[in-house]
Amino acid sequence: MDLQLNPLSTPAAVKADSRQAAQALGKHLRQMPEYEAFLKALRAVNGDLAVQRLGAQMRAHQSALQWGRDDSGQHSAERARLELEMEALPLVKEYRLAEEAVRQLFHTVDEIISQEAGVAFAVNAKRGGCCG
């Protein structure tokens, strides 16, 4: 991805070039096996009834914790137990592996963009970074 800026480029031209570069990057990322595997694992986890059931139970205990209804520590312990149960599911384990692989891919892309831009990209691209 080569973005050549002409010193005489107008702000609108720079914005259009940046948009085209970002769209091309997005297209390439969508075609990466790590990203495809992540989306497949995400859909599988989101559609799994056991994951949905455990998630609902965890949210109920989290709500009790947020409202200060955990004098005995029961909600905290049960939420932790449910989280361990969910993480032990093969489907969730597969999702975590896919998540880590896509995180590594994005980290590599961030390193390349940062090197080319001469500034840490991801940290400065966040809302509230340099320019709000």
Secondary structure, 3 states (H helix, E strand, C coil): CCCCCCCCCCHHHHHHHHHHHHHHHHHHHHCCHHHHHHHHHHHHHHHCHHHHHHHHHHHHHHHHHHCCCCCCCHHHHHHHHHHHHHHHCHHHHHHHHHHHHHHHHHHHHHHHHHHHHCCCHHHHHCCCCCCC
